[in-house]
Amino acid sequence: MPQLTGQVVIITGASSGIGEATARRLVRGGAKVVLAARRLDRLEALARALDPSGVGVLAVAGDVTNEADRQNLVAGALKKFGRIDALVNNAGYGTRGPVEVVPVDAIRRNFETNVFSLIALTQLVLPHLRAQGGGCIVNIGSVAGRIARPLSSVYDSTKHALEAITDGLRGELKPFGVRVTLIRPGFILTEFIEAAGKASDEFADNAGPYAPYLAASRAGVQKLRRWAGEPDCIALLVERALRSDHPAPRYNGPFHAKIFLLLKWLLPDRAIAFMVRLRR
Ligand SMILES: NC(=O)c1ccc[n+]([C@@H]2O[C@H](COP(=O)([O-])OP(=O)(O)OC[C@H]3O[C@@H](n4cnc5c(N)ncnc54)[C@H](OP(=O)(O)O)[C@@H]3O)[C@@H](O)[C@H]2O)c1
């Protein structure tokens, strides 16, 4: 079983939510972490709190969609720690709105962050993992990668794409000792809803005949808060994957996520469509 102690782990999206909780948990477990996100002030505050000596934690500011920033992240990790053992591809955000209304550019942006940049960063890290004889890639997917919902299908389709990429990579990298897993969070209390609002409000406000459905859907999300899990329950799954020689292909959590995924497996598509139907 791989020791967490001393593993060098890059975590994207470490400035808040699941990424931040993952950094906290992995550092407690003895890992060396590279914190990546755009908000450097957040990363530096977290790095200071986790390791005031600065020996085992590195903060690297950058936009995951920017090629130079991705290269800088990998180079920074190698310069500081001399190796990379794992990459947690966690940076991401949601776009809300009806497909008819969301501009294609906004859809592209969401795919650029959640899918293409994740692939590009993985491509940069893989030669180092292979050269070392192994490592681990953890992709943060979503229950939305299995169950697409009206008014959320842009984001949901990015997470559907991660299901396929993760499965393909797992097979490609098995001969090289690189483990690949996907984690599917359900609803987790983070800045995700606020970030999705910021990314979507502009066109959600011009949603025309969809407006009442969007309003009802926003209210529905607020009601769901009582079911939501804490970010650390997902961090725990990341830790479990990194500690395993044979991580599960997928980890689902918290409990409500397991129930939704079980229903998706058991029920016909029409029943799922009824469950997630538009309301006003
Ligand atoms: N919360 C949920 O209910 C939930 C459910 C299922 C899946 N997820 C997934 O979990 C992951 C983490 O989300 P979260 O819930 O922790 O939300 P969050 O608190 O909003 O965190 C998102 C993180 O991604 C970073 N990020 C976003 N765009 C970026 C970019 N272009 N370049 C670099 N970093 C970027 C943000 O940092 P900066 O803004 O500082 O760059 C932030 O650290 C996402 O992939 C999300 O899709 C969340």
The ligand as an SDF file (V2000), in Angstrom:
LIG
                    3D

 48 52  0  0  0  0  0  0  0  0999 V2000
  -19.5560   21.5530   -4.5030 N   0  0  0  0  0  0  0  0  0  0  0  0
  -20.2460   20.6150   -5.0930 C   0  0  0  0  0  0  0  0  0  0  0  0
  -21.4290   20.3920   -4.7880 O   0  0  0  0  0  0  0  0  0  0  0  0
  -19.5940   19.7570   -6.1640 C   0  0  0  0  0  0  0  0  0  0  0  0
  -20.2950   18.6210   -6.5890 C   0  0  0  0  0  0  0  0  0  0  0  0
  -19.7280   17.8120   -7.5610 C   0  0  0  0  0  0  0  0  0  0  0  0
  -18.4980   18.1300   -8.0900 C   0  0  0  0  0  0  0  0  0  0  0  0
  -17.8430   19.2450   -7.6720 N   0  0  0  0  0  0  0  0  0  0  0  0
  -16.5390   19.5290   -8.2950 C   0  0  0  0  0  0  0  0  0  0  0  0
  -15.5670   19.7180   -7.2950 O   0  0  0  0  0  0  0  0  0  0  0  0
  -14.5120   20.5270   -7.8000 C   0  0  0  0  0  0  0  0  0  0  0  0
  -14.1820   21.6010   -6.7700 C   0  0  0  0  0  0  0  0  0  0  0  0
  -15.2910   22.4540   -6.6140 O   0  0  0  0  0  0  0  0  0  0  0  0
  -15.7230   23.0610   -5.1910 P   0  0  0  0  0  0  0  0  0  0  0  0
  -17.0660   22.5270   -4.8940 O   0  0  0  0  0  0  0  0  0  0  0  0
  -14.6590   22.9240   -4.2070 O   0  0  0  0  0  0  0  0  0  0  0  0
  -15.9540   24.5990   -5.6230 O   0  0  0  0  0  0  0  0  0  0  0  0
  -15.1440   25.9250   -5.2950 P   0  0  0  0  0  0  0  0  0  0  0  0
  -15.0990   26.1410   -3.8150 O   0  0  0  0  0  0  0  0  0  0  0  0
  -15.7640   26.9780   -6.1480 O   0  0  0  0  0  0  0  0  0  0  0  0
  -13.6550   25.5940   -5.8010 O   0  0  0  0  0  0  0  0  0  0  0  0
  -13.3180   25.6110   -7.1510 C   0  0  0  0  0  0  0  0  0  0  0  0
  -11.8100   25.7510   -7.2490 C   0  0  0  0  0  0  0  0  0  0  0  0
  -11.4360   25.7090   -8.6310 O   0  0  0  0  0  0  0  0  0  0  0  0
  -10.5460   26.7850   -8.8820 C   0  0  0  0  0  0  0  0  0  0  0  0
  -10.6520   27.1750  -10.2770 N   0  0  0  0  0  0  0  0  0  0  0  0
  -11.7650   27.4440  -10.9910 C   0  0  0  0  0  0  0  0  0  0  0  0
  -11.4500   27.8420  -12.2370 N   0  0  0  0  0  0  0  0  0  0  0  0
  -10.0800   27.8230  -12.3110 C   0  0  0  0  0  0  0  0  0  0  0  0
   -9.1500   28.1480  -13.3130 C   0  0  0  0  0  0  0  0  0  0  0  0
   -9.5330   28.5740  -14.5260 N   0  0  0  0  0  0  0  0  0  0  0  0
   -7.8370   28.0160  -13.0370 N   0  0  0  0  0  0  0  0  0  0  0  0
   -7.4170   27.5980  -11.8240 C   0  0  0  0  0  0  0  0  0  0  0  0
   -8.2560   27.2760  -10.8330 N   0  0  0  0  0  0  0  0  0  0  0  0
   -9.5720   27.4040  -11.0760 C   0  0  0  0  0  0  0  0  0  0  0  0
  -10.9620   27.8750   -7.9150 C   0  0  0  0  0  0  0  0  0  0  0  0
   -9.8520   28.7150   -7.6000 O   0  0  0  0  0  0  0  0  0  0  0  0
   -9.6100   30.2150   -8.1080 P   0  0  0  0  0  0  0  0  0  0  0  0
  -10.9420   30.8690   -8.2920 O   0  0  0  0  0  0  0  0  0  0  0  0
   -8.7680   30.8170   -7.0090 O   0  0  0  0  0  0  0  0  0  0  0  0
   -8.8330   30.0590   -9.3800 O   0  0  0  0  0  0  0  0  0  0  0  0
  -11.3090   27.0570   -6.6810 C   0  0  0  0  0  0  0  0  0  0  0  0
  -10.1450   26.8140   -5.9190 O   0  0  0  0  0  0  0  0  0  0  0  0
  -15.0090   21.0840   -9.1350 C   0  0  0  0  0  0  0  0  0  0  0  0
  -14.4230   20.3560  -10.1970 O   0  0  0  0  0  0  0  0  0  0  0  0
  -16.5040   20.8180   -9.0900 C   0  0  0  0  0  0  0  0  0  0  0  0
  -17.0370   20.6510  -10.3870 O   0  0  0  0  0  0  0  0  0  0  0  0
  -18.3580   20.0740   -6.7320 C   0  0  0  0  0  0  0  0  0  0  0  0
  1  2  1  0
  2  3  2  0
  2  4  1  0
  4  5  1  0
  4 48  2  0
  5  6  2  0
  6  7  1  0
  7  8  2  0
  8  9  1  0
  8 48  1  0
  9 10  1  0
  9 46  1  0
 10 11  1  0
 11 12  1  0
 11 44  1  0
 12 13  1  0
 13 14  1  0
 14 15  2  0
 14 16  1  0
 14 17  1  0
 17 18  1  0
 18 19  2  0
 18 20  1  0
 18 21  1  0
 21 22  1  0
 22 23  1  0
 23 24  1  0
 23 42  1  0
 24 25  1  0
 25 26  1  0
 25 36  1  0
 26 27  1  0
 26 35  1  0
 27 28  2  0
 28 29  1  0
 29 30  1  0
 29 35  2  0
 30 31  1  0
 30 32  2  0
 32 33  1  0
 33 34  2  0
 34 35  1  0
 36 37  1  0
 36 42  1  0
 37 38  1  0
 38 39  2  0
 38 40  1  0
 38 41  1  0
 42 43  1  0
 44 45  1  0
 44 46  1  0
 46 47  1  0
M  CHG  2   8   1  16  -1
M  END
$$$$
